[in-house]
Amino acid sequence: MPNTYPRINRLPAVRMNVDDLMKRPMAEIQKYESDVVPFFQPCPEDESSIVLFKDGKKRILLWQAYKQGFRQALTEAPGTFYAVANFNLKNLEPNWCYQRFNLFDMKIARHLHKKHWCRVPSSERAQWVAVPEQATYLHYNMIWNVPIQHQEKFYLDAPDIWRSVIPPGQFHLQVIGEEDGEATAVRNYTGKTFNPRWTIDNTITSTELRRKN
């Protein structure tokens, strides 16, 4: 008998713009320039990037250059899904969130690749980047690149897997469409709030996480 292969259906994309990305009431976004760790003591190599203001505090002079570089990195990251990973818990530390993402990543891999998931090369697994956003609650905007044969299963089951890791949490998931400019708009939205030290230091990628395991 001839070999038969399962039919793979591409998930329909929902057209998104910045106003449509979040399907829930937005929490009040803090002013990152003044509220979320905008100041730091410079290391010697950082002196050219610091300017001293009249209030005696040191601010980052190349803020926009760092922000543009960060957004460019997001633009170049492949992705098929946009997600918002909510913990719905107060007073979270990024290091604790990192451990939760580690567990979530392993559960997703086991769900998609079954019991031998740990033998699957990282390049064949879902890849993702998680960018922190500090609003009323700390949460993460995510770009996921999922192999096409696993996309439907991921789309249907990832929210429940997230809740198994974070019971009060929510995992909002949308397909990134292929309209001109949409992928760029999604990535710009993902990095819409930015602090050179805090955002970059606490952004998590699947590649970095798996390398440390």
PyMOL commands that place a pseudoatom at each C-alpha (Angstrom):
pseudoatom trace, name=CA, resn=MET, resi=1, chain=A, elem=C, hetatm=0, pos=[0.000, 0.000, 0.000]
pseudoatom trace, name=CA, resn=PRO, resi=2, chain=A, elem=C, hetatm=0, pos=[1.254, 3.508, -0.726]
pseudoatom trace, name=CA, resn=ASN, resi=3, chain=A, elem=C, hetatm=0, pos=[2.434, 5.577, 2.193]
pseudoatom trace, name=CA, resn=THR, resi=4, chain=A, elem=C, hetatm=0, pos=[-0.116, 8.072, 3.451]
pseudoatom trace, name=CA, resn=TYR, resi=5, chain=A, elem=C, hetatm=0, pos=[0.735, 11.282, 5.258]
pseudoatom trace, name=CA, resn=PRO, resi=6, chain=A, elem=C, hetatm=0, pos=[-1.471, 13.348, 7.534]
pseudoatom trace, name=CA, resn=ARG, resi=7, chain=A, elem=C, hetatm=0, pos=[-2.981, 16.376, 5.879]
pseudoatom trace, name=CA, resn=ILE, resi=8, chain=A, elem=C, hetatm=0, pos=[-1.555, 19.641, 7.145]
pseudoatom trace, name=CA, resn=ASN, resi=9, chain=A, elem=C, hetatm=0, pos=[-3.892, 22.612, 7.167]
pseudoatom trace, name=CA, resn=ARG, resi=10, chain=A, elem=C, hetatm=0, pos=[-2.537, 26.111, 7.580]
pseudoatom trace, name=CA, resn=LEU, resi=11, chain=A, elem=C, hetatm=0, pos=[-4.377, 27.964, 10.315]
pseudoatom trace, name=CA, resn=PRO, resi=12, chain=A, elem=C, hetatm=0, pos=[-6.366, 30.975, 9.139]
pseudoatom trace, name=CA, resn=ALA, resi=13, chain=A, elem=C, hetatm=0, pos=[-4.780, 34.252, 10.138]
pseudoatom trace, name=CA, resn=VAL, resi=14, chain=A, elem=C, hetatm=0, pos=[-6.810, 36.966, 11.796]
pseudoatom trace, name=CA, resn=ARG, resi=15, chain=A, elem=C, hetatm=0, pos=[-5.904, 40.374, 10.443]
pseudoatom trace, name=CA, resn=MET, resi=16, chain=A, elem=C, hetatm=0, pos=[-4.339, 42.405, 13.224]
pseudoatom trace, name=CA, resn=ASN, resi=17, chain=A, elem=C, hetatm=0, pos=[-3.321, 45.974, 13.768]
pseudoatom trace, name=CA, resn=VAL, resi=18, chain=A, elem=C, hetatm=0, pos=[-2.005, 47.653, 16.879]
pseudoatom trace, name=CA, resn=ASP, resi=19, chain=A, elem=C, hetatm=0, pos=[-5.515, 48.419, 18.154]
pseudoatom trace, name=CA, resn=ASP, resi=20, chain=A, elem=C, hetatm=0, pos=[-6.654, 44.828, 17.656]
pseudoatom trace, name=CA, resn=LEU, resi=21, chain=A, elem=C, hetatm=0, pos=[-3.657, 43.015, 19.133]
pseudoatom trace, name=CA, resn=MET, resi=22, chain=A, elem=C, hetatm=0, pos=[-4.979, 43.021, 22.666]
pseudoatom trace, name=CA, resn=LYS, resi=23, chain=A, elem=C, hetatm=0, pos=[-8.508, 41.654, 23.027]
pseudoatom trace, name=CA, resn=ARG, resi=24, chain=A, elem=C, hetatm=0, pos=[-8.724, 42.580, 26.696]
pseudoatom trace, name=CA, resn=PRO, resi=25, chain=A, elem=C, hetatm=0, pos=[-8.740, 45.879, 28.627]
pseudoatom trace, name=CA, resn=MET, resi=26, chain=A, elem=C, hetatm=0, pos=[-5.230, 47.275, 28.742]
pseudoatom trace, name=CA, resn=ALA, resi=27, chain=A, elem=C, hetatm=0, pos=[-3.714, 47.826, 32.161]
pseudoatom trace, name=CA, resn=GLU, resi=28, chain=A, elem=C, hetatm=0, pos=[-2.281, 51.259, 32.747]
pseudoatom trace, name=CA, resn=ILE, resi=29, chain=A, elem=C, hetatm=0, pos=[1.196, 51.273, 31.265]
pseudoatom trace, name=CA, resn=GLN, resi=30, chain=A, elem=C, hetatm=0, pos=[3.818, 52.834, 33.475]
pseudoatom trace, name=CA, resn=LYS, resi=31, chain=A, elem=C, hetatm=0, pos=[6.122, 55.523, 32.125]
pseudoatom trace, name=CA, resn=TYR, resi=32, chain=A, elem=C, hetatm=0, pos=[9.261, 53.531, 31.500]
pseudoatom trace, name=CA, resn=GLU, resi=33, chain=A, elem=C, hetatm=0, pos=[11.436, 56.631, 31.228]
pseudoatom trace, name=CA, resn=SER, resi=34, chain=A, elem=C, hetatm=0, pos=[10.618, 57.559, 34.835]
pseudoatom trace, name=CA, resn=ASP, resi=35, chain=A, elem=C, hetatm=0, pos=[9.032, 54.565, 36.610]
pseudoatom trace, name=CA, resn=VAL, resi=36, chain=A, elem=C, hetatm=0, pos=[10.805, 51.361, 35.550]
pseudoatom trace, name=CA, resn=VAL, resi=37, chain=A, elem=C, hetatm=0, pos=[14.487, 51.357, 36.435]
pseudoatom trace, name=CA, resn=PRO, resi=38, chain=A, elem=C, hetatm=0, pos=[15.598, 54.120, 34.053]
pseudoatom trace, name=CA, resn=PHE, resi=39, chain=A, elem=C, hetatm=0, pos=[18.691, 54.984, 36.083]
pseudoatom trace, name=CA, resn=PHE, resi=40, chain=A, elem=C, hetatm=0, pos=[21.771, 52.943, 36.833]
pseudoatom trace, name=CA, resn=GLN, resi=41, chain=A, elem=C, hetatm=0, pos=[25.348, 53.412, 37.967]
pseudoatom trace, name=CA, resn=PRO, resi=42, chain=A, elem=C, hetatm=0, pos=[27.556, 53.323, 34.871]
pseudoatom trace, name=CA, resn=CYS, resi=43, chain=A, elem=C, hetatm=0, pos=[30.364, 50.884, 34.312]
pseudoatom trace, name=CA, resn=PRO, resi=44, chain=A, elem=C, hetatm=0, pos=[33.538, 52.410, 32.838]
pseudoatom trace, name=CA, resn=GLU, resi=45, chain=A, elem=C, hetatm=0, pos=[32.679, 51.259, 29.314]
pseudoatom trace, name=CA, resn=ASP, resi=46, chain=A, elem=C, hetatm=0, pos=[29.248, 52.930, 29.600]
pseudoatom trace, name=CA, resn=GLU, resi=47, chain=A, elem=C, hetatm=0, pos=[30.454, 56.471, 30.313]
pseudoatom trace, name=CA, resn=SER, resi=48, chain=A, elem=C, hetatm=0, pos=[29.842, 57.695, 26.744]
pseudoatom trace, name=CA, resn=SER, resi=49, chain=A, elem=C, hetatm=0, pos=[26.199, 56.590, 26.980]
pseudoatom trace, name=CA, resn=ILE, resi=50, chain=A, elem=C, hetatm=0, pos=[25.384, 58.485, 30.191]
pseudoatom trace, name=CA, resn=VAL, resi=51, chain=A, elem=C, hetatm=0, pos=[24.427, 62.116, 30.686]
pseudoatom trace, name=CA, resn=LEU, resi=52, chain=A, elem=C, hetatm=0, pos=[24.065, 63.822, 34.080]
pseudoatom trace, name=CA, resn=PHE, resi=53, chain=A, elem=C, hetatm=0, pos=[20.944, 65.976, 34.553]
pseudoatom trace, name=CA, resn=LYS, resi=54, chain=A, elem=C, hetatm=0, pos=[20.311, 68.816, 37.001]
pseudoatom trace, name=CA, resn=ASP, resi=55, chain=A, elem=C, hetatm=0, pos=[18.484, 66.505, 39.393]
pseudoatom trace, name=CA, resn=GLY, resi=56, chain=A, elem=C, hetatm=0, pos=[21.731, 64.609, 39.871]
pseudoatom trace, name=CA, resn=LYS, resi=57, chain=A, elem=C, hetatm=0, pos=[20.463, 61.437, 38.209]
pseudoatom trace, name=CA, resn=LYS, resi=58, chain=A, elem=C, hetatm=0, pos=[22.184, 59.785, 35.293]
pseudoatom trace, name=CA, resn=ARG, resi=59, chain=A, elem=C, hetatm=0, pos=[20.136, 58.906, 32.235]
pseudoatom trace, name=CA, resn=ILE, resi=60, chain=A, elem=C, hetatm=0, pos=[20.900, 56.822, 29.174]
pseudoatom trace, name=CA, resn=LEU, resi=61, chain=A, elem=C, hetatm=0, pos=[21.868, 59.098, 26.294]
pseudoatom trace, name=CA, resn=LEU, resi=62, chain=A, elem=C, hetatm=0, pos=[21.523, 56.501, 23.523]
pseudoatom trace, name=CA, resn=TRP, resi=63, chain=A, elem=C, hetatm=0, pos=[18.023, 55.369, 24.566]
pseudoatom trace, name=CA, resn=GLN, resi=64, chain=A, elem=C, hetatm=0, pos=[16.532, 55.584, 21.061]
pseudoatom trace, name=CA, resn=ALA, resi=65, chain=A, elem=C, hetatm=0, pos=[19.507, 53.820, 19.470]
pseudoatom trace, name=CA, resn=TYR, resi=66, chain=A, elem=C, hetatm=0, pos=[19.131, 50.892, 21.863]
pseudoatom trace, name=CA, resn=LYS, resi=67, chain=A, elem=C, hetatm=0, pos=[15.367, 50.806, 21.285]
pseudoatom trace, name=CA, resn=GLN, resi=68, chain=A, elem=C, hetatm=0, pos=[15.746, 50.787, 17.494]
pseudoatom trace, name=CA, resn=GLY, resi=69, chain=A, elem=C, hetatm=0, pos=[18.316, 48.004, 17.689]
pseudoatom trace, name=CA, resn=PHE, resi=70, chain=A, elem=C, hetatm=0, pos=[16.056, 45.937, 19.940]
pseudoatom trace, name=CA, resn=ARG, resi=71, chain=A, elem=C, hetatm=0, pos=[13.078, 46.382, 17.608]
pseudoatom trace, name=CA, resn=GLN, resi=72, chain=A, elem=C, hetatm=0, pos=[15.254, 45.451, 14.645]
pseudoatom trace, name=CA, resn=ALA, resi=73, chain=A, elem=C, hetatm=0, pos=[16.171, 42.191, 16.395]
pseudoatom trace, name=CA, resn=LEU, resi=74, chain=A, elem=C, hetatm=0, pos=[12.472, 41.472, 16.960]
pseudoatom trace, name=CA, resn=THR, resi=75, chain=A, elem=C, hetatm=0, pos=[11.714, 42.253, 13.310]
pseudoatom trace, name=CA, resn=GLU, resi=76, chain=A, elem=C, hetatm=0, pos=[14.251, 39.658, 12.174]
pseudoatom trace, name=CA, resn=ALA, resi=77, chain=A, elem=C, hetatm=0, pos=[12.896, 36.947, 14.497]
pseudoatom trace, name=CA, resn=PRO, resi=78, chain=A, elem=C, hetatm=0, pos=[10.697, 34.458, 12.586]
pseudoatom trace, name=CA, resn=GLY, resi=79, chain=A, elem=C, hetatm=0, pos=[7.215, 33.985, 13.959]
pseudoatom trace, name=CA, resn=THR, resi=80, chain=A, elem=C, hetatm=0, pos=[3.799, 32.484, 13.238]
pseudoatom trace, name=CA, resn=PHE, resi=81, chain=A, elem=C, hetatm=0, pos=[2.014, 33.425, 16.492]
pseudoatom trace, name=CA, resn=TYR, resi=82, chain=A, elem=C, hetatm=0, pos=[1.768, 36.445, 18.758]
pseudoatom trace, name=CA, resn=ALA, resi=83, chain=A, elem=C, hetatm=0, pos=[1.026, 35.682, 22.405]
pseudoatom trace, name=CA, resn=VAL, resi=84, chain=A, elem=C, hetatm=0, pos=[0.583, 37.509, 25.673]
pseudoatom trace, name=CA, resn=ALA, resi=85, chain=A, elem=C, hetatm=0, pos=[1.632, 35.409, 28.661]
pseudoatom trace, name=CA, resn=ASN, resi=86, chain=A, elem=C, hetatm=0, pos=[-0.146, 36.706, 31.751]
pseudoatom trace, name=CA, resn=PHE, resi=87, chain=A, elem=C, hetatm=0, pos=[0.655, 35.434, 35.249]
pseudoatom trace, name=CA, resn=ASN, resi=88, chain=A, elem=C, hetatm=0, pos=[-2.009, 37.546, 36.984]
pseudoatom trace, name=CA, resn=LEU, resi=89, chain=A, elem=C, hetatm=0, pos=[0.164, 37.590, 40.095]
pseudoatom trace, name=CA, resn=LYS, resi=90, chain=A, elem=C, hetatm=0, pos=[1.556, 40.599, 41.937]
pseudoatom trace, name=CA, resn=ASN, resi=91, chain=A, elem=C, hetatm=0, pos=[5.151, 41.370, 42.869]
pseudoatom trace, name=CA, resn=LEU, resi=92, chain=A, elem=C, hetatm=0, pos=[6.777, 38.928, 40.443]
pseudoatom trace, name=CA, resn=GLU, resi=93, chain=A, elem=C, hetatm=0, pos=[10.501, 38.823, 39.827]
pseudoatom trace, name=CA, resn=PRO, resi=94, chain=A, elem=C, hetatm=0, pos=[11.764, 38.136, 36.277]
pseudoatom trace, name=CA, resn=ASN, resi=95, chain=A, elem=C, hetatm=0, pos=[13.940, 35.261, 37.535]
pseudoatom trace, name=CA, resn=TRP, resi=96, chain=A, elem=C, hetatm=0, pos=[10.842, 33.472, 38.840]
pseudoatom trace, name=CA, resn=CYS, resi=97, chain=A, elem=C, hetatm=0, pos=[9.099, 34.020, 35.498]
pseudoatom trace, name=CA, resn=TYR, resi=98, chain=A, elem=C, hetatm=0, pos=[12.152, 32.561, 33.752]
pseudoatom trace, name=CA, resn=GLN, resi=99, chain=A, elem=C, hetatm=0, pos=[11.691, 29.290, 35.656]
pseudoatom trace, name=CA, resn=ARG, resi=100, chain=A, elem=C, hetatm=0, pos=[7.998, 29.167, 34.744]
pseudoatom trace, name=CA, resn=PHE, resi=101, chain=A, elem=C, hetatm=0, pos=[8.826, 29.672, 31.068]
pseudoatom trace, name=CA, resn=ASN, resi=102, chain=A, elem=C, hetatm=0, pos=[11.358, 26.861, 31.317]
pseudoatom trace, name=CA, resn=LEU, resi=103, chain=A, elem=C, hetatm=0, pos=[8.660, 24.477, 32.575]
pseudoatom trace, name=CA, resn=PHE, resi=104, chain=A, elem=C, hetatm=0, pos=[6.148, 25.725, 29.989]
pseudoatom trace, name=CA, resn=ASP, resi=105, chain=A, elem=C, hetatm=0, pos=[8.675, 25.214, 27.182]
pseudoatom trace, name=CA, resn=MET, resi=106, chain=A, elem=C, hetatm=0, pos=[9.284, 21.600, 28.255]
pseudoatom trace, name=CA, resn=LYS, resi=107, chain=A, elem=C, hetatm=0, pos=[5.553, 20.881, 28.563]
pseudoatom trace, name=CA, resn=ILE, resi=108, chain=A, elem=C, hetatm=0, pos=[4.908, 22.279, 25.078]
pseudoatom trace, name=CA, resn=ALA, resi=109, chain=A, elem=C, hetatm=0, pos=[7.724, 20.153, 23.659]
pseudoatom trace, name=CA, resn=ARG, resi=110, chain=A, elem=C, hetatm=0, pos=[6.417, 17.009, 25.334]
pseudoatom trace, name=CA, resn=HIS, resi=111, chain=A, elem=C, hetatm=0, pos=[2.886, 17.744, 24.105]
pseudoatom trace, name=CA, resn=LEU, resi=112, chain=A, elem=C, hetatm=0, pos=[3.976, 18.271, 20.494]
pseudoatom trace, name=CA, resn=HIS, resi=113, chain=A, elem=C, hetatm=0, pos=[6.747, 15.658, 20.271]
pseudoatom trace, name=CA, resn=LYS, resi=114, chain=A, elem=C, hetatm=0, pos=[5.542, 13.033, 22.790]
pseudoatom trace, name=CA, resn=LYS, resi=115, chain=A, elem=C, hetatm=0, pos=[7.770, 11.152, 25.219]
pseudoatom trace, name=CA, resn=HIS, resi=116, chain=A, elem=C, hetatm=0, pos=[10.984, 11.445, 23.200]
pseudoatom trace, name=CA, resn=TRP, resi=117, chain=A, elem=C, hetatm=0, pos=[10.746, 15.232, 22.982]
pseudoatom trace, name=CA, resn=CYS, resi=118, chain=A, elem=C, hetatm=0, pos=[14.129, 15.712, 24.634]
pseudoatom trace, name=CA, resn=ARG, resi=119, chain=A, elem=C, hetatm=0, pos=[15.791, 13.980, 21.660]
pseudoatom trace, name=CA, resn=VAL, resi=120, chain=A, elem=C, hetatm=0, pos=[14.267, 16.411, 19.179]
pseudoatom trace, name=CA, resn=PRO, resi=121, chain=A, elem=C, hetatm=0, pos=[16.822, 19.031, 18.054]
pseudoatom trace, name=CA, resn=SER, resi=122, chain=A, elem=C, hetatm=0, pos=[16.016, 22.518, 19.248]
pseudoatom trace, name=CA, resn=SER, resi=123, chain=A, elem=C, hetatm=0, pos=[15.919, 23.684, 15.615]
pseudoatom trace, name=CA, resn=GLU, resi=124, chain=A, elem=C, hetatm=0, pos=[12.911, 21.386, 15.011]
pseudoatom trace, name=CA, resn=ARG, resi=125, chain=A, elem=C, hetatm=0, pos=[11.026, 22.599, 18.060]
pseudoatom trace, name=CA, resn=ALA, resi=126, chain=A, elem=C, hetatm=0, pos=[8.919, 25.715, 18.479]
pseudoatom trace, name=CA, resn=GLN, resi=127, chain=A, elem=C, hetatm=0, pos=[11.102, 28.789, 18.870]
pseudoatom trace, name=CA, resn=TRP, resi=128, chain=A, elem=C, hetatm=0, pos=[10.068, 31.870, 20.825]
pseudoatom trace, name=CA, resn=VAL, resi=129, chain=A, elem=C, hetatm=0, pos=[11.095, 35.186, 22.280]
pseudoatom trace, name=CA, resn=ALA, resi=130, chain=A, elem=C, hetatm=0, pos=[9.408, 36.690, 25.375]
pseudoatom trace, name=CA, resn=VAL, resi=131, chain=A, elem=C, hetatm=0, pos=[9.628, 40.448, 25.997]
pseudoatom trace, name=CA, resn=PRO, resi=132, chain=A, elem=C, hetatm=0, pos=[8.673, 41.676, 29.491]
pseudoatom trace, name=CA, resn=GLU, resi=133, chain=A, elem=C, hetatm=0, pos=[6.187, 44.483, 30.018]
pseudoatom trace, name=CA, resn=GLN, resi=134, chain=A, elem=C, hetatm=0, pos=[5.605, 46.014, 33.425]
pseudoatom trace, name=CA, resn=ALA, resi=135, chain=A, elem=C, hetatm=0, pos=[2.049, 47.292, 33.769]
pseudoatom trace, name=CA, resn=THR, resi=136, chain=A, elem=C, hetatm=0, pos=[-0.321, 46.594, 36.666]
pseudoatom trace, name=CA, resn=TYR, resi=137, chain=A, elem=C, hetatm=0, pos=[1.105, 43.056, 36.507]
pseudoatom trace, name=CA, resn=LEU, resi=138, chain=A, elem=C, hetatm=0, pos=[4.338, 41.889, 34.955]
pseudoatom trace, name=CA, resn=HIS, resi=139, chain=A, elem=C, hetatm=0, pos=[3.538, 39.976, 31.759]
pseudoatom trace, name=CA, resn=TYR, resi=140, chain=A, elem=C, hetatm=0, pos=[5.352, 38.998, 28.566]
pseudoatom trace, name=CA, resn=ASN, resi=141, chain=A, elem=C, hetatm=0, pos=[4.658, 39.693, 24.902]
pseudoatom trace, name=CA, resn=MET, resi=142, chain=A, elem=C, hetatm=0, pos=[5.813, 36.713, 22.851]
pseudoatom trace, name=CA, resn=ILE, resi=143, chain=A, elem=C, hetatm=0, pos=[6.600, 35.829, 19.249]
pseudoatom trace, name=CA, resn=TRP, resi=144, chain=A, elem=C, hetatm=0, pos=[6.355, 32.077, 18.549]
pseudoatom trace, name=CA, resn=ASN, resi=145, chain=A, elem=C, hetatm=0, pos=[7.638, 30.304, 15.459]
pseudoatom trace, name=CA, resn=VAL, resi=146, chain=A, elem=C, hetatm=0, pos=[5.939, 26.887, 15.365]
pseudoatom trace, name=CA, resn=PRO, resi=147, chain=A, elem=C, hetatm=0, pos=[6.572, 24.258, 12.639]
pseudoatom trace, name=CA, resn=ILE, resi=148, chain=A, elem=C, hetatm=0, pos=[3.522, 24.039, 10.411]
pseudoatom trace, name=CA, resn=GLN, resi=149, chain=A, elem=C, hetatm=0, pos=[2.737, 20.415, 11.286]
pseudoatom trace, name=CA, resn=HIS, resi=150, chain=A, elem=C, hetatm=0, pos=[2.333, 21.413, 14.960]
pseudoatom trace, name=CA, resn=GLN, resi=151, chain=A, elem=C, hetatm=0, pos=[0.603, 24.772, 14.581]
pseudoatom trace, name=CA, resn=GLU, resi=152, chain=A, elem=C, hetatm=0, pos=[-2.979, 23.620, 14.977]
pseudoatom trace, name=CA, resn=LYS, resi=153, chain=A, elem=C, hetatm=0, pos=[-2.242, 21.542, 18.065]
pseudoatom trace, name=CA, resn=PHE, resi=154, chain=A, elem=C, hetatm=0, pos=[-0.215, 24.365, 19.578]
pseudoatom trace, name=CA, resn=TYR, resi=155, chain=A, elem=C, hetatm=0, pos=[-2.960, 26.905, 18.911]
pseudoatom trace, name=CA, resn=LEU, resi=156, chain=A, elem=C, hetatm=0, pos=[-5.643, 24.745, 20.511]
pseudoatom trace, name=CA, resn=ASP, resi=157, chain=A, elem=C, hetatm=0, pos=[-3.734, 23.452, 23.529]
pseudoatom trace, name=CA, resn=ALA, resi=158, chain=A, elem=C, hetatm=0, pos=[-1.081, 26.010, 24.531]
pseudoatom trace, name=CA, resn=PRO, resi=159, chain=A, elem=C, hetatm=0, pos=[-3.489, 28.158, 26.635]
pseudoatom trace, name=CA, resn=ASP, resi=160, chain=A, elem=C, hetatm=0, pos=[-4.473, 25.146, 28.761]
pseudoatom trace, name=CA, resn=ILE, resi=161, chain=A, elem=C, hetatm=0, pos=[-0.839, 24.089, 29.150]
pseudoatom trace, name=CA, resn=TRP, resi=162, chain=A, elem=C, hetatm=0, pos=[0.008, 27.599, 30.358]
pseudoatom trace, name=CA, resn=ARG, resi=163, chain=A, elem=C, hetatm=0, pos=[-2.749, 27.388, 32.966]
pseudoatom trace, name=CA, resn=SER, resi=164, chain=A, elem=C, hetatm=0, pos=[-1.343, 24.042, 34.145]
pseudoatom trace, name=CA, resn=VAL, resi=165, chain=A, elem=C, hetatm=0, pos=[1.910, 25.902, 34.873]
pseudoatom trace, name=CA, resn=ILE, resi=166, chain=A, elem=C, hetatm=0, pos=[0.327, 29.161, 36.101]
pseudoatom trace, name=CA, resn=PRO, resi=167, chain=A, elem=C, hetatm=0, pos=[-3.212, 28.369, 37.377]
pseudoatom trace, name=CA, resn=PRO, resi=168, chain=A, elem=C, hetatm=0, pos=[-4.347, 32.029, 37.603]
pseudoatom trace, name=CA, resn=GLY, resi=169, chain=A, elem=C, hetatm=0, pos=[-2.636, 32.894, 34.322]
pseudoatom trace, name=CA, resn=GLN, resi=170, chain=A, elem=C, hetatm=0, pos=[-3.913, 33.447, 30.802]
pseudoatom trace, name=CA, resn=PHE, resi=171, chain=A, elem=C, hetatm=0, pos=[-2.215, 32.818, 27.463]
pseudoatom trace, name=CA, resn=HIS, resi=172, chain=A, elem=C, hetatm=0, pos=[-3.709, 35.004, 24.730]
pseudoatom trace, name=CA, resn=LEU, resi=173, chain=A, elem=C, hetatm=0, pos=[-2.750, 33.648, 21.320]
pseudoatom trace, name=CA, resn=GLN, resi=174, chain=A, elem=C, hetatm=0, pos=[-3.248, 34.960, 17.795]
pseudoatom trace, name=CA, resn=VAL, resi=175, chain=A, elem=C, hetatm=0, pos=[-1.996, 33.899, 14.388]
pseudoatom trace, name=CA, resn=ILE, resi=176, chain=A, elem=C, hetatm=0, pos=[0.259, 36.436, 12.689]
pseudoatom trace, name=CA, resn=GLY, resi=177, chain=A, elem=C, hetatm=0, pos=[-1.102, 37.119, 9.230]
pseudoatom trace, name=CA, resn=GLU, resi=178, chain=A, elem=C, hetatm=0, pos=[0.797, 37.615, 5.995]
pseudoatom trace, name=CA, resn=GLU, resi=179, chain=A, elem=C, hetatm=0, pos=[-0.508, 41.057, 5.058]
pseudoatom trace, name=CA, resn=ASP, resi=180, chain=A, elem=C, hetatm=0, pos=[2.120, 43.642, 4.131]
pseudoatom trace, name=CA, resn=GLY, resi=181, chain=A, elem=C, hetatm=0, pos=[3.460, 45.298, 7.237]
pseudoatom trace, name=CA, resn=GLU, resi=182, chain=A, elem=C, hetatm=0, pos=[1.532, 43.121, 9.676]
pseudoatom trace, name=CA, resn=ALA, resi=183, chain=A, elem=C, hetatm=0, pos=[4.531, 41.153, 10.893]
pseudoatom trace, name=CA, resn=THR, resi=184, chain=A, elem=C, hetatm=0, pos=[6.418, 44.402, 11.474]
pseudoatom trace, name=CA, resn=ALA, resi=185, chain=A, elem=C, hetatm=0, pos=[3.456, 45.944, 13.317]
pseudoatom trace, name=CA, resn=VAL, resi=186, chain=A, elem=C, hetatm=0, pos=[3.210, 42.933, 15.622]
pseudoatom trace, name=CA, resn=ARG, resi=187, chain=A, elem=C, hetatm=0, pos=[6.909, 43.070, 16.452]
pseudoatom trace, name=CA, resn=ASN, resi=188, chain=A, elem=C, hetatm=0, pos=[6.840, 46.815, 17.059]
pseudoatom trace, name=CA, resn=TYR, resi=189, chain=A, elem=C, hetatm=0, pos=[3.920, 46.252, 19.402]
pseudoatom trace, name=CA, resn=THR, resi=190, chain=A, elem=C, hetatm=0, pos=[5.813, 43.489, 21.186]
pseudoatom trace, name=CA, resn=GLY, resi=191, chain=A, elem=C, hetatm=0, pos=[8.629, 45.942, 21.949]
pseudoatom trace, name=CA, resn=LYS, resi=192, chain=A, elem=C, hetatm=0, pos=[6.451, 49.005, 22.484]
pseudoatom trace, name=CA, resn=THR, resi=193, chain=A, elem=C, hetatm=0, pos=[7.650, 49.622, 26.051]
pseudoatom trace, name=CA, resn=PHE, resi=194, chain=A, elem=C, hetatm=0, pos=[11.390, 49.633, 26.426]
pseudoatom trace, name=CA, resn=ASN, resi=195, chain=A, elem=C, hetatm=0, pos=[14.131, 50.292, 28.935]
pseudoatom trace, name=CA, resn=PRO, resi=196, chain=A, elem=C, hetatm=0, pos=[17.681, 49.592, 27.742]
pseudoatom trace, name=CA, resn=ARG, resi=197, chain=A, elem=C, hetatm=0, pos=[18.773, 47.736, 30.844]
pseudoatom trace, name=CA, resn=TRP, resi=198, chain=A, elem=C, hetatm=0, pos=[15.538, 46.275, 32.220]
pseudoatom trace, name=CA, resn=THR, resi=199, chain=A, elem=C, hetatm=0, pos=[13.956, 45.120, 28.932]
pseudoatom trace, name=CA, resn=ILE, resi=200, chain=A, elem=C, hetatm=0, pos=[17.102, 43.666, 27.398]
pseudoatom trace, name=CA, resn=ASP, resi=201, chain=A, elem=C, hetatm=0, pos=[18.273, 41.961, 30.597]
pseudoatom trace, name=CA, resn=ASN, resi=202, chain=A, elem=C, hetatm=0, pos=[14.898, 40.315, 31.198]
pseudoatom trace, name=CA, resn=THR, resi=203, chain=A, elem=C, hetatm=0, pos=[13.933, 39.327, 27.659]
pseudoatom trace, name=CA, resn=ILE, resi=204, chain=A, elem=C, hetatm=0, pos=[13.954, 35.528, 27.339]
pseudoatom trace, name=CA, resn=THR, resi=205, chain=A, elem=C, hetatm=0, pos=[14.507, 33.447, 24.218]
pseudoatom trace, name=CA, resn=SER, resi=206, chain=A, elem=C, hetatm=0, pos=[14.005, 29.723, 23.774]
pseudoatom trace, name=CA, resn=THR, resi=207, chain=A, elem=C, hetatm=0, pos=[17.543, 29.426, 22.405]
pseudoatom trace, name=CA, resn=GLU, resi=208, chain=A, elem=C, hetatm=0, pos=[19.080, 31.014, 25.498]
pseudoatom trace, name=CA, resn=LEU, resi=209, chain=A, elem=C, hetatm=0, pos=[16.871, 29.028, 27.878]
pseudoatom trace, name=CA, resn=ARG, resi=210, chain=A, elem=C, hetatm=0, pos=[17.621, 25.653, 26.306]
pseudoatom trace, name=CA, resn=ARG, resi=211, chain=A, elem=C, hetatm=0, pos=[21.329, 26.383, 26.123]
pseudoatom trace, name=CA, resn=LYS, resi=212, chain=A, elem=C, hetatm=0, pos=[21.410, 26.805, 29.911]
pseudoatom trace, name=CA, resn=ASN, resi=213, chain=A, elem=C, hetatm=0, pos=[19.550, 23.553, 30.584]
for i in range(1, 213): cmd.bond("trace and resi %d" % i, "trace and resi %d" % (i + 1))
show_as sticks, trace
zoom trace
